[in-house]
Amino acid sequence: MSSSIAPTRFSAAVVGALVGAAAGILLVTAAGTLSITVTGLFAGLVVGVPALAGAAVGAAVTPGNTRSDPR
């Protein structure tokens, strides 16, 4: 097993978490724009759940694991 796999997975998970958190922040902003009262718990869930999902996807899908058919 290569030693570069763990740092690659970690960095991909961090990027996925950041992208998920950004999506959650956009959802909270959209809810505020629509005059929906956003409580702290709701905001935490809306930002936290996509961040966790993004981290999981980032860790599962690392660069170099794609299956391409070079022709």
N, C-alpha and C positions, 0 to 999 in steps of 0.2 A: 504494500500500500504506500502510495506516495505521501510525503509529508506536506505537500501543498494542498491536499484535499481539505483538511480541517480549516485552515485559514480562508480558503475559497468559499467553503460552505458558510463560515461565520460571516464573512463580508457580504455574501449574497443574502443571508438572513437579515442582516442589519439594513441593507438596501430595501429588502422587501418590507421590513417593519416601517421604515421611513415612508415608503410609498403608501402603505396601508394607513399610517397615521395621517398623511396628507389627505387621503381620500376621506377619512373620518372627519377631519377638520372642515373639509368642504361640505360634508353632510350637516355638521353642526351649524355652519354659516348659512347654509340654505334653509335650515329649520328656523334660524333666527330671522332670516329675511321674510319667511312666510308667517311671521308673528306667532310662532309656536314657542311656548315657554320652555326653555331648555334648562333642566336642573343639572346639578353637578353629576349625579349618578348617570343620567341619560347621556350627558356629554362624555363621561368616562367610558361608558359602554360603546358609544358610537365611534370614539377614537381608538379604544383599546381592542375591540374585536377585529376590525380590519388590520390593525398593526400586528396582532398575533397571527392572523391568517396570512398576511404578507410575509412574516418571518418564517412560517411553516412552508409556504410555497418557495420562498427564496432558498431555504435549506434543502428542499427536495429537488429543486431544479437548479443545478449548478452549471456554470459554463463548461462546455466540453462533454456534456452528456447528451448532446443532440444526436439524432440519427439522420444523417443526410446521405443522399445518394449522389456522389459526385459523378457527373457524366461528362 
